[in-house]
Amino acid sequence: MKNILNVFFAGFFSLSIAQPIPVNVGWLPQGEVISNLSAYGFSGILNDVSNIGGLNPAAISLYKNMSIGLSYQYDTEIDEAWSAGIGHKREFSLIPQSASIVYPYENFRFGLSLNQKYNSNIEFGLIPVTSLEEPDGTGKFTQPIYKTKVMNYSFSVSYTISKFTDNSELSFGSRLSLSTLIEKQELQDVKIDETVTSSGFELGIMFLHEYSESANLILGLNYSSELNFSEIVKYQQQNGRKIDDTPGTGSGRFVLVQTHFNLNANLPAKLQLDVATQLSNRSKLTANFTNVFWSNISNSLKDRLEYSFGYIYKWNNMFESSIGFFTTEKCYKNDVADSNNYLSAIYLSAGFIISFEYLELNLAIADSHTFSDDWRKQTIFKAGATYNF
């Protein structure tokens, strides 16, 4: 177990640092946020206002009124999310999963949003402390800390050609984003607590055709750029060769020294295709196909295809509900620890929306226990509220 953890730290997470070298953040797939998840399913065009930071930017043209939205998300823990019994836990705090505002002006729509793109506390459990004198253990234990979060702040704008053809319109959208990587690591004498920023963009197009007052077809296509975090930062390390000789501190007391290193992290670009159709006044169908370009940022990974389907039903002017599913996987070219057989997931979802005159309350539940591999079994709860002015 100890040898497995040593290899894991040195190779996958690059946490054991002996000298100033590049340090690469390791992503657990379980920490990747399903940004499109809402009470409406997983669509990148028909979705809640709070999620606009992860949607096709052209899709904000569908919001006719000024609106603000907020959502919070809770994920159940995964006791074994990787080999050697390593687990995953999402950090829940007062920071929302997403928050957005949309402002319409004639054929333009403007949006401001924040959302979490990644959130993971990797759970290693207690690890025995060893030394040269006591290689089998000192009787003491240490609790490694490995917390990674990516926050995304963005500005979106869309423009709609309202009479593109008879009964159809064409919308274009773009988004500029600033993302922050918040990295906290601690293993015995090594401590990292840093924030690194990166910028990105997204471009989208959406076509809407109305067959009648109660039936339409919407097609959307959007591309989001990859995020590259890289910055010279510091870590603190207790160094036995450096002795604090300050009078009154005690002879031979170890001190923390700071050393520079290059912290690197990359999140891949995505290409999304969305299809949505309103079948009647009451029912809608949605589909999303996303190619995640992991091979562009890692030689060990293949690109990943994710897809989802959903059905939305409006019971009356006050109640709506949805059902759907979302699939994902992680494809290693060289199967690390046989992980390709443990990382596929199928989430089954249900959503509930209650609408009042100006206020909308919604809840989404997505569960992957039924059809997913062992390392991906969890339940996600996401609650939100939207106010339409």
N, C-alpha and C positions, 0 to 999 in steps of 0.2 A: 504493500500500500504506500509506504513512504517513498519507494523508488518511483512508483507511478506518479505520485504528486510532484516529485522533483522534476521529472521529465515534463509533466504538464505545465508547471510554472515556467521552466526554462524555455520550452519550445513554443507552447501555444499562447501563453499570456505574457511571456518575456518579463516576468516580474523580478526574477533573481538577477540583480544588476551588480556587476563587479567593477565596471568602468563606464565612463560616459559613451554610450552607444545608442543607436536608434532603438526605441522601445515601441513595439506595435501593440495596440489595443486589440484584444481578442473578442470577437462578437459571439455570444450565444444566440442561436436562432430564436430561442424562446423570449429573448428580450426585444425582438423587433416588434414594434407596435403595428397592429393592423389598422392603419390610419383611416380606412374607409368604413370601419365598423360603426353602425348606428342602428337606431330602431327601424330604419328603412332597409337594412341589409348591408351589403358591401359595395354598392354602386358608387362609381366615381363621378356621377352626374346627378342622380336623384338621391339627395342626402340631406343631413341636418346642417343648419347654418354654422354650428360650432365647428364643423369638420372641414371648412373650405380650405384650410391650409394644406390638406392632403388630397383634394379633389382636382379634377380638370379645371384649370382657371377660367376657361370659357363658360363653365357651368354656373358661375355666379350670376350670369344673365337671367337665370330662371327665377331669381328672387326679385319680386316686383316691388317690395316695400323695404324701407330701412329696417334691419333686423339685427339683433344681437343674440349670441348663443354661447352656452357654457356646458362643459361635460366633465365628469369625473369617472375614473375607471379603476376597478379592482380586479386583480388576477389571483387565482388560487396558486399556492406554492407548488412547485414540482420537486419532489424529494430527490429524484434521480434524473437530472437533465443532461448529464454527460457521463463518461466512464468514471470509475473509481468512486461512485456514489456522490458525485458533485451535483448540487441542486441549484435551482433558480428561484428567486423571489423578486417580485416587482416592488419597488419602493413606493409606498403610498404616502402622500403628503397633501398639504393644502393647495399645492400647485395643481391646477386643473390639467386633465389630459388635453383639452382643447378649449379655446375661447376665441370668438370671432365677432366681427361686426361688418355688415354690408350696407353700403350707401348707394342708392340709385340716383342717376342724373341723366335724364333723357335716355339715350341708347347706351349709355355707359353704366358700368357697375364698378364700384371700388370696394375693396375688402382689406381689412387688417386682421391678422390672426396669429395665434401662438398654438403650438401643439408639440407633444412629445413624440419623437421619432424612435427612440430607443430607451429602455429602462430595465436594468437588470442588476440585482445583487446576487453575486455568485456565492453559493453556500458550500463551504468546504468542511464545515464541522470543526471539531477540535483536533489539532495535529500535535503529536508528541514532540517536545523540544529535545534535541540531541546535541552533543558536544564531542570534541575529540577525546575527552576523558571518559565520556559516557555515551558511546555510539548507539547503544540500545535504548537510550532515553534517560532523561534527568528526573523523571517523575512529574515534570511540569508540562503544561499544554499551552498552545497558542491558538488564537482564533483569527485566521486570515480575513482581511477585509478586501473585497473587490467590488466596487460600485461604479457603474457606468451609466450615464444618462445623456441623451442628446435632446436639447430643446431647440425648436425651430420657430423663428419669428419672420413673418412674411407680409408683403404688400402685393395685392392682386388687382388687376384691372381687366375688364372685358368690354368689348364693343359688339353690338348686334346690328346686322343689316336686316331690318325687320321685314322687308319685302324682297327677299332674295329671289324667290319665284312665287307663283300663286300658292298661298297656304303654307309657305315655308319661310324659315329664317336661318341665317348663318351667323354664328358668333365666334369671335376670336378672343383669346385671353392670354395673359402672361403674368408671371409671378416672380418677384425677386425675394430672396430669403437670406437671412443671417442665422446660422446655426451655431450653437455652443455645445461643445463636448465637455462634460463635467466628469472628471476622472479622480477617483479616490481608491488608493491601494495601500495596504499595510500588511507586511509579513515580517514579523520579528523586528529586525533593525532597519527595514526599508519602508519609507513612508512617501507617498505621492498624494498631493491634493492640488489639482490644477484645473484650469478652465481654458480651453482652446477654441477659437472661432473659425468658421469657414462660411463662404457665401455660395449660393447656387441660384439657379433659375429654372423656370418651367414654362413651356409653351403649349397651348391647347387650341383646338378647333372643335366646334359642335354644330351639328345640323339638326334642325327640328322641322318635321313636316306634319301638318294636321290633316287627318283624313276627314274629321268631323269635329263637332264641339266636344265629343267625349272619346275621341281616339286619335292617337298620334304615334309617331316614331321618332326617337332621338338617337343620333350616332355621335360619339365623341372620341377624339384621339388626342393624347397629350404625352409629352416627353418631359421628364425631370432629370436634371443633370446630377452627376455624382458629387458627393461632398468629400473634400480632402482636408483633413485636419493635420497640421504639422507645425510644430513650434518648439523652440528651445526653451525648456523649462527646468525646474530643479526638483531633485528628490533629496530627502534627508536620510542619512545612513549613519548608524552607530559604528564608529571606526575604532577598533581596539588599538590602533597605532597612534591615535591622537588622544593625549591625556590632558585633562583640564587641571592645570596647576594653579588655578585661582586660589589665593589664600582663603582658608575656611571652608573650601568645598570638599576636602578629603582627598588624599593622595590616590591617584590611579582611577579616578572616576571617569567612566566613558562619557563622551558628549556626542550630540548629533551634529554632523557636518553636512553641508549642502553641496551637491554635485550637479553639474548641468548634464542634460541628455536631451535627445530629440524625441518627443512624443508624437507618434504617427497613428492615424486612424482614417479609414476610408469607408464610406457608404456608397453603394452602387447606384448608377443611373437606372431609370425605369421607363418603359414605354407601355402605355395603357390604352386599350380599346374598350369602349363602353357601348352597350346597346340597351335601350330601354323603350318599352312600348306601353302606352295606355290602351287597354283593351275595351274599357267602358268607363262609366262614371265611378265605378267601384274598384276596379282591379288594374294592376300594373305588373309587368314582368321586367326584370333587370338581369343583365349579364355583364361581367367584367373579365377581361383577359389581360394579364400583366406579364411582361417579360422583364426580369430583373437581371441586369448585366453584371453578375458577380465575376465572370471571367475577365472583365476589363480591369479589375482591381486585385485579383488574386490568381496566381498560376495554379493553385490547387483546387479551384472551384469551377464548376460548369455554370452556365446561365440557368436561371430557374424560371419556370412558367407557373404562374399562379392564376387561378380562375375561380369565379363564383357565379352563382345564379340565385335569384330571389323572386319572391312573389309578395306583392303588397295588396291588402284588401281594406277598403274603406267601408266600415259597418254603417256609419251615419256621419253627420257633420261633426261629431265629437270624438269618435273612436276609430282608430286605424290599427292594423297589426301587420306583421310580416313574418315570413319564414324563408330560410335560405341555407346555403352552405358555401364554404370557402376552403380551398385546398392549397397547401404549400408543402415544400420539401427543402432539403439542403443536399446538394449533389457534389460530393468530393470526387475529383478525378482519381486520386489515390485514396481509397476508402480508409480514413483514419479511424482506428479502433472499431471498424465495422459500423461506423456511425450512420451510413446511408440507410441501414436497416432499422434505424431507431428515430429518424428525424422527420418522417412524413406525417402530415397532419391534415385532418378533415374536420373543420369546425361546422357544427350544425347550429343555426341561429334562430332566435325568435325575438321579435320586437313589438313594443306596445307604445302607442301614441295617444295622448289625451289632449284635445284642443279646446281651449276656451276662446273668448273673443279676441284677445291679443296674445295670450300666453299658451305655449305648447310645452307639455311635459312628456318625456320619452324615456324608455328603458330598453336596453338591448342585452340579451344573454347569448353567449356563444360558448358551446361546449365541445371538446375534442376527445372525450373519453371513449366514445363508441367505436370509431373507425381509425384512430390514430396509433402511431407507433409509441412505444413505452416512454420515450423521453419527451413526448409532446402532449401528454394528457393533462388538461387543465380546464378550468371554467373561467370565463371573463364576464364581468358585470359592468355595464356602462350606462350611467344615468345622465340625462341632460335636460336643459330647459332653453327655450327660445322665446324671445319677446319680439313681436312684430308691431312696429309703430304705425 
